[in-house]
């Protein structure tokens, strides 16, 4: 199982880029949890916590594709590092000011989300120049999804650890400093400094002119909603079953389940049409959300939460192949950033919806939201199956023109039907 992953990590610069991107994304990955815990520590309500998390997510959703398009036009170092520093400063303002002034709190959180660097999309744009071979790039996509789940497993534990040892304010500050260091590690690397996007057709819609990409984005909006609602619904459950420590374990279990599922999924090449496989994976994801409504004691609840995450990373890895297929030429960073955007918007909307639902009906109804959202995602994929399965136009990973600043002609390869 480890052979394919080790082959990727032995490639020059691959491990550095992967680790640097994960560390750089830590503030973004833990923002919703850190904001919820910080607002609660400041005496705010669940609705306010959900609203601030939603503001961060919506701002992040706006910023990712915009910054991604600028990266495609200007290169990575000129965008990624300044954005990381400014985002950290905005979150520091929120941490020091608190919720005493709600307009300032919302503005600071919005600024932090808006300026979050598009490191995730940037990494996927770099893989072809680092790995070259098609099968390696597909394995890297799967490994990327698995590695994210390591971050989503460790991240909540780091937030709760910082909160327990120091404070929720310290958690916000420490994680954002770490994030800046991760972004710095990526942008000073040779692949990041050398990368240039392929020539692109001038079009105001950019990557969004692809119908297949739009269908994928709509589906992952609702998957993001499911995860966002779990983040908020788990807080009152944890309050009744042990407090912050239980909450941290629930969030870590969600990431750990996805880590296990993604590791198994990425260990082999899958034959067949990825669009159909994505439908199956999302259907299994929905089935695993439903048992959360049982709300047993803490230990079995942690196990159910892990089960709820098992098919998440495989679904994301499969989506990466399809995004690569449907991204118009010269929009690779923007296309992947749009996937991040819609996922983040969905997460924020889910958090915003779950807050009032929890206050009105308790954690039980909060845990009903992910099942409903996942079901809608499956309906979207089913309704748009032919569009998603169709060959993309211009969806080519080009190891030469996408990544060679001198536009040196090199062999190109299309993303095929394996994840």
C-alpha positions as CSV (number, residue, x, y, z in Angstrom):
1,X,0.0,0.0,0.0
2,X,2.8,2.4,0.9
3,X,4.9,1.8,-2.3
4,X,3.0,4.3,-4.5
5,X,3.1,7.0,-1.8
6,X,6.8,6.4,-1.1
7,X,7.6,6.8,-4.8
8,X,5.9,10.2,-4.8
9,X,7.6,11.4,-1.6
10,X,11.0,10.4,-3.0
11,X,10.6,12.7,-5.9
12,X,12.6,15.9,-5.5
13,X,10.7,18.7,-3.7
14,X,7.5,16.6,-3.4
15,X,7.7,16.1,0.4
16,X,8.6,19.7,1.0
17,X,5.7,21.0,-1.1
18,X,3.2,18.6,0.5
19,X,4.2,19.4,4.1
20,X,4.6,23.1,3.5
21,X,1.1,23.3,1.9
22,X,-0.5,21.3,4.7
23,X,1.2,23.5,7.4
24,X,0.3,26.6,5.5
25,X,-3.3,25.6,5.3
26,X,-3.6,24.8,9.0
27,X,-5.2,28.2,9.9
28,X,-7.8,27.7,7.2
29,X,-8.5,24.1,8.1
30,X,-9.0,24.9,11.8
31,X,-10.6,28.3,11.5
32,X,-14.2,27.2,12.0
33,X,-13.4,25.2,15.2
34,X,-11.1,27.9,16.6
35,X,-13.7,30.6,15.9
36,X,-16.5,28.6,17.6
37,X,-14.4,27.9,20.7
38,X,-13.1,31.5,20.9
39,X,-16.6,33.0,20.6
40,X,-17.9,30.6,23.3
41,X,-15.0,31.5,25.5
42,X,-15.9,35.2,25.0
43,X,-19.5,34.5,26.1
44,X,-21.1,34.6,22.7
45,X,-23.9,32.4,21.5
46,X,-23.9,29.4,19.2
47,X,-25.6,31.5,16.6
48,X,-22.9,34.2,16.8
49,X,-20.2,31.6,16.6
50,X,-21.9,30.0,13.5
51,X,-22.3,33.4,11.9
52,X,-18.7,34.4,12.3
53,X,-17.5,31.0,11.0
54,X,-19.9,31.5,8.1
55,X,-18.5,35.0,7.4
56,X,-15.0,33.6,7.4
57,X,-16.0,30.8,5.0
58,X,-17.9,33.1,2.6
59,X,-15.0,35.6,2.5
60,X,-12.6,32.7,2.0
61,X,-14.8,31.4,-0.8
62,X,-14.6,34.8,-2.5
63,X,-10.9,35.1,-2.1
64,X,-9.7,31.7,-3.2
65,X,-10.7,31.8,-6.9
66,X,-9.8,35.5,-7.1
67,X,-6.3,34.8,-5.7
68,X,-6.1,31.6,-7.7
69,X,-6.7,33.6,-10.9
70,X,-4.0,36.1,-9.9
71,X,-1.6,33.2,-9.2
72,X,-2.3,31.8,-12.7
73,X,-1.5,35.2,-14.1
74,X,1.4,36.4,-11.8
75,X,2.9,33.3,-10.4
76,X,2.9,31.8,-6.9
77,X,5.4,33.7,-4.7
78,X,4.0,37.2,-5.5
79,X,0.6,36.1,-4.2
80,X,0.8,33.3,-1.7
81,X,3.2,34.8,1.0
82,X,1.7,38.3,1.1
83,X,-1.8,36.9,1.4
84,X,-0.7,34.5,4.2
85,X,0.8,37.4,6.2
86,X,-2.2,39.7,5.8
87,X,-4.6,36.9,6.6
88,X,-2.7,36.1,9.8
89,X,-2.7,39.8,10.8
90,X,-6.5,40.0,10.3
91,X,-7.1,37.0,12.5
92,X,-4.7,38.4,15.2
93,X,-6.9,41.6,15.2
94,X,-9.9,39.4,15.8
95,X,-8.1,37.5,18.6
96,X,-7.1,40.6,20.4
97,X,-10.3,42.6,19.9
98,X,-12.7,39.8,20.6
99,X,-16.5,40.2,20.1
100,X,-16.7,43.5,21.9
101,X,-17.4,45.2,18.7
102,X,-19.4,43.0,16.4
103,X,-18.8,45.0,13.2
104,X,-15.0,44.9,13.8
105,X,-15.1,41.2,14.6
106,X,-17.0,40.4,11.4
107,X,-14.6,42.6,9.4
108,X,-11.5,41.0,10.9
109,X,-12.8,37.5,10.3
110,X,-13.8,38.4,6.8
111,X,-10.4,39.9,6.0
112,X,-8.7,36.7,7.3
113,X,-10.9,34.5,5.1
114,X,-10.6,36.8,2.0
115,X,-6.8,36.8,2.1
116,X,-6.2,33.1,2.8
117,X,-3.6,32.0,0.2
118,X,-4.8,29.4,-2.4
119,X,-2.1,26.9,-1.4
120,X,-4.3,23.9,-2.0
121,X,-4.9,24.8,-5.6
122,X,-1.3,25.8,-6.0
123,X,0.0,22.4,-4.9
124,X,-2.2,20.6,-7.4
125,X,-0.9,22.9,-10.2
126,X,2.7,22.0,-9.2
127,X,2.3,18.2,-9.1
128,X,2.8,17.7,-12.9
129,X,6.1,19.6,-12.9
130,X,7.4,17.7,-9.9
131,X,6.2,14.2,-10.9
132,X,5.8,14.3,-14.7
133,X,4.1,10.9,-15.1
134,X,0.3,10.7,-15.3
135,X,0.0,7.7,-12.9
136,X,2.2,9.5,-10.4
137,X,0.1,12.7,-10.6
138,X,-3.1,10.6,-9.9
139,X,-1.5,8.9,-7.0
140,X,-0.4,12.4,-5.7
141,X,-4.0,13.6,-5.9
142,X,-5.0,10.7,-3.7
143,X,-2.1,11.2,-1.3
144,X,-2.9,14.9,-1.2
145,X,-6.4,14.1,0.0
146,X,-5.1,11.6,2.6
147,X,-2.5,14.1,3.9
148,X,-5.3,16.7,4.3
149,X,-7.0,14.3,6.6
150,X,-3.9,14.1,8.7
151,X,-4.2,17.8,9.1
152,X,-7.9,17.6,9.9
153,X,-7.1,14.9,12.4
154,X,-4.3,16.8,14.1
155,X,-5.7,20.3,13.7
156,X,-8.6,20.0,16.0
157,X,-6.4,18.4,18.6
158,X,-4.0,21.3,18.3
159,X,-6.8,23.8,18.7
160,X,-8.1,22.1,21.8
161,X,-4.6,21.6,23.2
162,X,-3.7,25.3,22.8
163,X,-7.1,26.2,24.3
164,X,-6.6,23.9,27.3
165,X,-2.9,24.9,27.9
166,X,-3.4,28.6,27.2
167,X,-6.6,30.0,25.8
168,X,-8.8,30.1,22.7
169,X,-7.1,33.4,21.8
170,X,-3.7,31.8,21.9
171,X,-4.9,29.0,19.6
172,X,-5.9,31.6,17.0
173,X,-2.6,33.3,17.2
174,X,-0.3,30.2,17.2
175,X,-2.0,28.5,14.3
176,X,-1.8,31.5,12.1
177,X,1.9,32.0,12.8
178,X,2.5,28.4,11.9
179,X,0.5,28.9,8.7
180,X,2.7,31.8,7.6
181,X,5.8,29.6,8.1
182,X,4.2,26.9,5.9
183,X,3.4,29.3,3.1
184,X,7.0,30.6,3.2
185,X,8.4,27.1,2.9
186,X,6.3,26.6,-0.3
187,X,6.9,29.8,-2.1
188,X,10.7,29.8,-1.7
189,X,10.9,26.3,-3.3
190,X,12.3,26.0,-6.8
191,X,9.1,24.5,-8.3
192,X,6.9,27.2,-6.9
193,X,9.3,30.0,-8.1
194,X,9.6,28.4,-11.6
195,X,5.9,27.6,-12.2
196,X,4.0,29.5,-14.8
197,X,0.5,28.8,-16.0
198,X,-0.3,27.9,-19.6
199,X,-1.6,30.6,-22.0
200,X,-5.3,31.0,-21.4
201,X,-8.2,32.2,-23.4
202,X,-9.4,35.6,-22.2
203,X,-12.8,35.1,-20.7
204,X,-14.4,36.8,-17.7
205,X,-15.8,33.5,-16.4
206,X,-12.4,31.9,-16.4
207,X,-12.6,28.3,-15.2
208,X,-16.4,28.6,-14.6
209,X,-17.1,28.4,-18.3
210,X,-16.8,24.6,-18.0
211,X,-20.2,22.9,-17.4
212,X,-18.6,19.8,-15.9
213,X,-16.7,21.9,-13.4
214,X,-19.9,23.7,-12.4
215,X,-21.7,20.4,-11.8
216,X,-18.9,19.2,-9.5
217,X,-18.9,22.5,-7.6
218,X,-22.6,22.3,-7.0
219,X,-22.2,18.8,-5.6
220,X,-19.4,19.7,-3.3
221,X,-21.2,22.7,-2.0
222,X,-23.6,20.3,-0.2
223,X,-20.9,18.0,1.0
224,X,-19.3,21.0,2.6
225,X,-22.6,21.9,4.2
226,X,-22.7,18.4,5.7
227,X,-19.3,18.8,7.3
228,X,-20.0,22.4,8.5
229,X,-23.2,21.2,10.3
230,X,-21.3,18.4,12.0
231,X,-18.8,21.0,13.3
232,X,-21.5,23.0,15.1
233,X,-23.8,20.1,16.1
234,X,-20.9,18.4,17.9
235,X,-20.4,21.3,20.3
236,X,-23.7,20.9,22.3
237,X,-23.2,17.1,22.1
238,X,-19.7,17.5,23.6
239,X,-21.0,19.9,26.3
240,X,-23.4,17.2,27.5
241,X,-20.8,14.4,27.3
242,X,-17.5,15.7,28.6
243,X,-16.7,19.2,27.2
244,X,-13.9,20.4,24.9
245,X,-11.9,17.3,25.1
246,X,-14.8,15.2,23.6
247,X,-15.3,17.9,21.0
248,X,-11.7,17.7,19.9
249,X,-11.9,13.9,19.7
250,X,-15.0,14.1,17.6
251,X,-13.4,16.5,15.1
252,X,-10.2,14.4,15.1
253,X,-12.2,11.2,14.5
254,X,-13.9,12.8,11.5
255,X,-10.5,13.5,10.0
256,X,-9.1,10.1,11.0
257,X,-11.9,8.2,9.3
258,X,-11.2,10.1,6.1
259,X,-7.5,9.4,6.5
260,X,-8.1,5.7,6.7
261,X,-10.5,5.7,3.8
262,X,-8.3,7.8,1.6
263,X,-5.2,5.7,2.4
264,X,-7.0,2.6,1.3
265,X,-8.5,4.3,-1.8
266,X,-5.2,5.8,-2.9
267,X,-3.3,2.5,-2.6
268,X,-4.4,1.3,-6.0
269,X,-5.4,2.6,-9.5
270,X,-9.1,2.4,-10.1
271,X,-10.5,1.2,-13.5
272,X,-13.7,2.6,-14.9
273,X,-15.4,6.0,-15.2
274,X,-14.5,8.4,-12.2
275,X,-17.8,10.2,-12.6
276,X,-19.8,7.1,-11.8
277,X,-17.4,6.2,-9.0
278,X,-17.9,9.6,-7.4
279,X,-21.6,9.0,-7.3
280,X,-21.1,5.7,-5.4
281,X,-18.6,7.3,-3.0
282,X,-21.0,10.2,-2.2
283,X,-23.9,7.7,-1.7
284,X,-21.8,5.8,0.8
285,X,-20.9,9.1,2.5
286,X,-24.6,9.9,3.0
287,X,-25.3,6.4,4.5
288,X,-22.5,6.9,7.0
289,X,-23.8,10.3,8.1
290,X,-27.2,9.0,9.2
291,X,-26.0,7.0,12.3
292,X,-24.8,10.3,13.9
293,X,-28.4,11.0,14.9
294,X,-28.3,8.0,17.3
295,X,-26.0,10.2,19.6
296,X,-24.7,7.4,21.9
297,X,-22.2,7.9,24.7
298,X,-18.8,9.5,23.9
299,X,-16.8,6.5,22.9
300,X,-19.2,5.0,20.4
301,X,-20.0,8.5,19.1
302,X,-16.4,9.0,18.3
303,X,-16.5,5.7,16.4
304,X,-19.6,6.8,14.4
305,X,-17.9,10.1,13.6
306,X,-14.9,8.3,12.3
307,X,-17.2,6.2,10.1
308,X,-18.9,9.4,8.8
309,X,-15.5,10.5,7.5
310,X,-14.4,7.3,5.8
311,X,-15.6,8.1,2.3
312,X,-14.7,11.8,2.3
313,X,-11.1,11.6,1.2
314,X,-11.9,9.1,-1.6
315,X,-14.6,11.3,-2.9
316,X,-12.3,14.3,-2.9
317,X,-9.5,12.4,-4.6
318,X,-11.9,11.3,-7.3
319,X,-13.2,14.8,-7.7
320,X,-9.6,16.1,-8.2
321,X,-9.3,13.9,-11.4
322,X,-12.6,15.3,-12.7
323,X,-11.6,18.9,-11.9
324,X,-8.4,18.3,-13.8
325,X,-10.3,16.9,-16.7
326,X,-12.8,19.8,-17.0
327,X,-10.5,22.8,-16.2
328,X,-10.1,25.0,-19.3
329,X,-6.5,25.4,-20.4
330,X,-4.6,28.0,-18.3
331,X,-7.0,27.9,-15.4
332,X,-5.6,25.0,-13.3
333,X,-5.1,26.9,-10.1
334,X,-8.3,28.8,-10.4
335,X,-10.3,25.6,-11.1
336,X,-8.9,23.8,-8.0
337,X,-9.5,27.0,-6.0
338,X,-13.1,27.0,-7.0
339,X,-13.5,23.5,-5.6
340,X,-11.9,24.8,-2.4
341,X,-14.3,27.8,-2.5
342,X,-17.5,25.9,-2.9
343,X,-16.5,23.4,-0.3
344,X,-15.7,26.2,2.1
345,X,-18.9,28.1,1.3
346,X,-20.8,24.9,1.9
347,X,-19.0,24.3,5.2
348,X,-19.8,27.9,6.3
349,X,-23.5,27.7,5.2
350,X,-23.8,24.3,7.0
351,X,-22.3,25.9,10.2
352,X,-24.7,28.9,9.8
353,X,-27.7,26.7,9.3
354,X,-26.8,24.3,12.1
355,X,-26.5,27.0,14.7
356,X,-30.2,28.0,14.8
357,X,-31.2,24.4,14.2
358,X,-29.3,23.3,17.3
359,X,-30.7,26.2,19.4
360,X,-34.3,25.3,18.3
361,X,-34.1,21.5,18.4
362,X,-30.9,20.5,20.0
363,X,-28.0,18.4,18.8
364,X,-30.3,15.7,17.4
365,X,-31.7,18.0,14.7
366,X,-28.2,19.4,14.1
367,X,-27.0,15.9,13.2
368,X,-29.9,15.6,10.8
369,X,-28.5,18.4,8.6
370,X,-25.5,16.4,7.2
371,X,-27.7,13.6,6.0
372,X,-30.0,16.0,4.1
373,X,-27.1,17.9,2.6
374,X,-25.4,14.8,1.5
375,X,-28.5,13.5,-0.1
376,X,-28.9,16.7,-2.1
377,X,-25.2,16.3,-3.3
378,X,-26.0,12.8,-4.5
379,X,-29.0,14.1,-6.4
380,X,-26.9,16.8,-8.1
381,X,-24.3,14.2,-9.3
382,X,-27.1,11.9,-10.5
383,X,-28.8,14.7,-12.4
384,X,-25.6,15.9,-14.0
385,X,-24.0,12.5,-14.6
386,X,-23.6,12.9,-18.4
387,X,-22.1,16.3,-18.1
388,X,-19.6,15.2,-15.5
389,X,-18.7,12.1,-17.4
390,X,-18.2,13.9,-20.7
391,X,-14.6,14.6,-21.8
392,X,-13.4,18.0,-20.7
393,X,-12.4,20.6,-23.2
394,X,-8.9,21.8,-22.7
395,X,-8.5,19.8,-19.5
396,X,-4.9,18.9,-20.0
397,X,-2.1,18.7,-17.5
398,X,0.9,20.0,-19.3
399,X,4.2,19.4,-17.7
400,X,5.9,21.8,-20.1
401,X,3.8,24.9,-20.8
402,X,1.9,24.8,-17.5
403,X,5.1,24.8,-15.4
404,X,8.0,25.8,-17.6
405,X,8.6,29.6,-17.5
406,X,10.4,29.3,-20.9
407,X,7.4,27.5,-22.4
408,X,9.7,24.6,-23.4
409,X,7.7,22.0,-25.4
410,X,7.5,18.8,-23.6
411,X,5.3,15.7,-23.8
412,X,1.8,16.3,-22.4
413,X,-0.7,13.9,-20.9
414,X,-4.4,14.1,-20.3
415,X,-6.0,13.1,-17.1
416,X,-7.5,9.7,-17.8
417,X,-10.1,7.7,-16.0
418,X,-8.1,6.6,-13.0
419,X,-7.9,8.2,-9.6
